[in-house]
Amino acid sequence: MTAHEAIQARRSIKKFTADIPTREQVETLLALAVLAPNNRMTQPWRFLVLGPEARAAYGTALGIRKSRKIEDPAVAQATRDRTLADAVAAPLMIGLVQTLSDNPEIREEDYAACWMGAQNILLGAVELGLGAHLRSGAVFNDATVRAAWGVAEGERVLGVILVGHPEAVPEPKPRVPAAERTTWLG
């Protein structure tokens, strides 16, 4: 499979089979992640392969966030329970952590480098016949999640990547053609 083919085939997979990726597959994905471009060779990333307890901490925190605006207590509890169950049932989760530089310019460069590492994981998953789904959001600032994941001061959790064997691969979503978003400057 070429890089071009992997990019075209990549989808956000939301439903996985019960099969768990092998350790070798996970190590392959992480080896691809660290090949991402990173200015000044800061290598600002850290990856967390999350076990059931770490996934439960995430699922609990996310469930609480999702249920805050739900007025019906039974529906709110069902939302928390479902979110927790989904997180624990995920075949594999990889946490993406950025080491924060004191220099604002380097911090911004490192942020971009971490996301390029994440893209390498997503594309590597396609090549291995796996599916992946990237999640980010404010939940990763939650103190419970940070503590359960061993995230230190001076680090930022950017998100998680769910990885597994796809139950189904969705059709591609429509995209605006590049030509409509490109300006050629002389």
GUNU-331821 format. One record per residue (C-alpha): residue in three letters; x negated, y, z. Coordinates in steps of 0.001 Angstrom, whole numbers, m for minus. Layout:
<nodes>
r=ala | east=X | north=Y | up=Z .
...
</nodes>
This chain:
<nodes>
r=met | east=0 | north=0 | up=0 .
r=thr | east=m1371 | north=3408 | up=m927 .
r=ala | east=m1147 | north=6485 | up=1308 .
r=his | east=1293 | north=7928 | up=m1232 .
r=glu | east=3525 | north=4853 | up=m908 .
r=ala | east=3368 | north=4907 | up=2892 .
r=ile | east=4372 | north=8578 | up=2979 .
r=gln | east=7300 | north=7919 | up=652 .
r=ala | east=8409 | north=4836 | up=2623 .
r=arg | east=8196 | north=6390 | up=6099 .
r=arg | east=11514 | north=6764 | up=7902 .
r=ser | east=12505 | north=7480 | up=11480 .
r=ile | east=13573 | north=4057 | up=12690 .
r=lys | east=16098 | north=4158 | up=15499 .
r=lys | east=17045 | north=469 | up=15785 .
r=phe | east=14493 | north=m2258 | up=16298 .
r=thr | east=14570 | north=m6029 | up=16565 .
r=ala | east=13551 | north=m7646 | up=19863 .
r=asp | east=10124 | north=m8550 | up=18422 .
r=ile | east=7324 | north=m6628 | up=20093 .
r=pro | east=4336 | north=m5426 | up=18066 .
r=thr | east=1132 | north=m7300 | up=18845 .
r=arg | east=m1716 | north=m5792 | up=20803 .
r=glu | east=m3810 | north=m5961 | up=17622 .
r=gln | east=m1196 | north=m3907 | up=15739 .
r=val | east=m1094 | north=m1315 | up=18523 .
r=glu | east=m4881 | north=m1078 | up=18600 .
r=thr | east=m4892 | north=m631 | up=14808 .
r=leu | east=m2414 | north=2259 | up=15087 .
r=leu | east=m4446 | north=3949 | up=17828 .
r=ala | east=m7659 | north=3511 | up=15821 .
r=leu | east=m5937 | north=5327 | up=12941 .
r=ala | east=m4763 | north=8113 | up=15262 .
r=val | east=m8276 | north=9043 | up=16362 .
r=leu | east=m9341 | north=9474 | up=12724 .
r=ala | east=m7139 | north=12566 | up=12431 .
r=pro | east=m8879 | north=15828 | up=11589 .
r=asn | east=m9802 | north=17807 | up=14670 .
r=asn | east=m11679 | north=21064 | up=14439 .
r=arg | east=m14932 | north=21144 | up=16424 .
r=met | east=m14534 | north=17367 | up=17033 .
r=thr | east=m12754 | north=18068 | up=20320 .
r=gln | east=m10828 | north=14784 | up=20102 .
r=pro | east=m8108 | north=16310 | up=22309 .
r=trp | east=m5811 | north=13306 | up=22522 .
r=arg | east=m4993 | north=10598 | up=24952 .
r=phe | east=m2553 | north=7792 | up=24241 .
r=leu | east=m413 | north=5958 | up=26755 .
r=val | east=964 | north=2522 | up=25919 .
r=leu | east=4021 | north=2595 | up=28149 .
r=gly | east=5168 | north=m445 | up=30084 .
r=pro | east=8658 | north=m956 | up=31526 .
r=glu | east=8167 | north=1269 | up=34603 .
r=ala | east=6788 | north=4166 | up=32559 .
r=arg | east=9617 | north=3796 | up=30027 .
r=ala | east=12129 | north=3723 | up=32896 .
r=ala | east=10756 | north=7004 | up=34298 .
r=tyr | east=11181 | north=8588 | up=30875 .
r=gly | east=14662 | north=7101 | up=30377 .
r=thr | east=15802 | north=8285 | up=33807 .
r=ala | east=14551 | north=11836 | up=33264 .
r=leu | east=16011 | north=11994 | up=29760 .
r=gly | east=19347 | north=10612 | up=30958 .
r=ile | east=19551 | north=13283 | up=33658 .
r=arg | east=18833 | north=15997 | up=31079 .
r=lys | east=21416 | north=14624 | up=28630 .
r=ser | east=24122 | north=14348 | up=31291 .
r=arg | east=23766 | north=17851 | up=32774 .
r=lys | east=26391 | north=19402 | up=30512 .
r=ile | east=28868 | north=16531 | up=30814 .
r=glu | east=31670 | north=17452 | up=33187 .
r=asp | east=33233 | north=14003 | up=33611 .
r=pro | east=31149 | north=12178 | up=36283 .
r=ala | east=31894 | north=8741 | up=34813 .
r=val | east=30816 | north=9807 | up=31312 .
r=ala | east=27719 | north=11503 | up=32759 .
r=gln | east=26773 | north=8315 | up=34633 .
r=ala | east=27374 | north=6201 | up=31529 .
r=thr | east=25082 | north=8537 | up=29576 .
r=arg | east=22343 | north=8204 | up=32207 .
r=asp | east=22721 | north=4412 | up=32292 .
r=arg | east=22686 | north=4055 | up=28484 .
r=thr | east=19663 | north=6349 | up=28098 .
r=leu | east=17726 | north=4423 | up=30744 .
r=ala | east=18647 | north=1069 | up=29188 .
r=asp | east=17611 | north=2249 | up=25712 .
r=ala | east=14222 | north=3440 | up=26977 .
r=val | east=13479 | north=235 | up=28861 .
r=ala | east=14594 | north=m1903 | up=25894 .
r=ala | east=12324 | north=m122 | up=23404 .
r=pro | east=9858 | north=m2648 | up=21970 .
r=leu | east=6898 | north=m293 | up=22356 .
r=met | east=6372 | north=3340 | up=23309 .
r=ile | east=3171 | north=5272 | up=22849 .
r=gly | east=2874 | north=8523 | up=24773 .
r=leu | east=948 | north=11318 | up=23063 .
r=val | east=m1012 | north=13550 | up=25449 .
r=gln | east=m3075 | north=16622 | up=24583 .
r=thr | east=m6018 | north=17692 | up=26712 .
r=leu | east=m5630 | north=21452 | up=27078 .
r=ser | east=m8586 | north=23704 | up=26364 .
r=asp | east=m8984 | north=26962 | up=28284 .
r=asn | east=m9684 | north=28654 | up=24939 .
r=pro | east=m6315 | north=29608 | up=23303 .
r=glu | east=m7699 | north=29231 | up=19770 .
r=ile | east=m9048 | north=25739 | up=20449 .
r=arg | east=m5834 | north=24798 | up=22285 .
r=glu | east=m3807 | north=25658 | up=19164 .
r=glu | east=m6184 | north=23738 | up=16890 .
r=asp | east=m6019 | north=20760 | up=19247 .
r=tyr | east=m2220 | north=20844 | up=19247 .
r=ala | east=m2233 | north=20477 | up=15463 .
r=ala | east=m4842 | north=17709 | up=15646 .
r=cys | east=m2703 | north=15689 | up=18055 .
r=trp | east=270 | north=15869 | up=15705 .
r=met | east=m1927 | north=14763 | up=12812 .
r=gly | east=m2919 | north=11781 | up=14950 .
r=ala | east=769 | north=11060 | up=15494 .
r=gln | east=1365 | north=11166 | up=11731 .
r=asn | east=m1448 | north=8660 | up=11265 .
r=ile | east=367 | north=6325 | up=13678 .
r=leu | east=3657 | north=6767 | up=11809 .
r=leu | east=2067 | north=6019 | up=8434 .
r=gly | east=m3 | north=3152 | up=9808 .
r=ala | east=3179 | north=1580 | up=11170 .
r=val | east=4676 | north=1592 | up=7663 .
r=glu | east=1627 | north=m150 | up=6255 .
r=leu | east=1822 | north=m2818 | up=8981 .
r=gly | east=5486 | north=m3478 | up=8227 .
r=leu | east=6590 | north=m1780 | up=11429 .
r=gly | east=8933 | north=1115 | up=11973 .
r=ala | east=8431 | north=4137 | up=14180 .
r=his | east=10326 | north=7089 | up=15560 .
r=leu | east=8758 | north=10226 | up=17023 .
r=arg | east=10460 | north=11992 | up=19917 .
r=ser | east=9460 | north=15288 | up=21463 .
r=gly | east=11160 | north=17769 | up=23746 .
r=ala | east=11265 | north=19473 | up=27101 .
r=val | east=11781 | north=16192 | up=28967 .
r=phe | east=8040 | north=15626 | up=28742 .
r=asn | east=7444 | north=18540 | up=31123 .
r=asp | east=9454 | north=16698 | up=33785 .
r=ala | east=7391 | north=16151 | up=36944 .
r=thr | east=8735 | north=12598 | up=37357 .
r=val | east=7644 | north=11622 | up=33854 .
r=arg | east=4233 | north=13260 | up=34262 .
r=ala | east=3639 | north=11517 | up=37597 .
r=ala | east=4787 | north=8101 | up=36359 .
r=trp | east=2545 | north=8432 | up=33319 .
r=gly | east=m510 | north=9694 | up=35239 .
r=val | east=m614 | north=12977 | up=33334 .
r=ala | east=m3042 | north=15342 | up=35014 .
r=glu | east=m3083 | north=19103 | up=35352 .
r=gly | east=m4662 | north=20433 | up=32166 .
r=glu | east=m2839 | north=17927 | up=29991 .
r=arg | east=378 | north=18255 | up=27995 .
r=val | east=2687 | north=15425 | up=26967 .
r=leu | east=3705 | north=16152 | up=23384 .
r=gly | east=6071 | north=13242 | up=22923 .
r=val | east=6460 | north=9527 | up=22439 .
r=ile | east=6394 | north=7300 | up=19408 .
r=leu | east=8672 | north=4281 | up=19494 .
r=val | east=7215 | north=1431 | up=17447 .
r=gly | east=8697 | north=m1915 | up=16532 .
r=his | east=10077 | north=m4129 | up=13827 .
r=pro | east=12907 | north=m2257 | up=12080 .
r=glu | east=16367 | north=m3733 | up=12363 .
r=ala | east=17295 | north=m1590 | up=9370 .
r=val | east=15548 | north=1061 | up=7302 .
r=pro | east=17740 | north=4073 | up=6533 .
r=glu | east=17938 | north=5738 | up=3165 .
r=pro | east=15752 | north=8845 | up=2798 .
r=lys | east=17303 | north=12118 | up=3854 .
r=pro | east=17487 | north=14841 | up=1228 .
r=arg | east=14529 | north=17205 | up=1204 .
r=val | east=14088 | north=20624 | up=m342 .
r=pro | east=11695 | north=20181 | up=m3278 .
r=ala | east=8209 | north=21521 | up=m2652 .
r=ala | east=8540 | north=23835 | up=m5652 .
r=glu | east=11322 | north=25710 | up=m3829 .
r=arg | east=9046 | north=26315 | up=m836 .
r=thr | east=5861 | north=27141 | up=m2708 .
r=thr | east=4459 | north=30505 | up=m3720 .
r=trp | east=1434 | north=30554 | up=m6001 .
r=leu | east=m755 | north=33550 | up=m5198 .
r=gly | east=m3314 | north=35007 | up=m7590 .
</nodes>
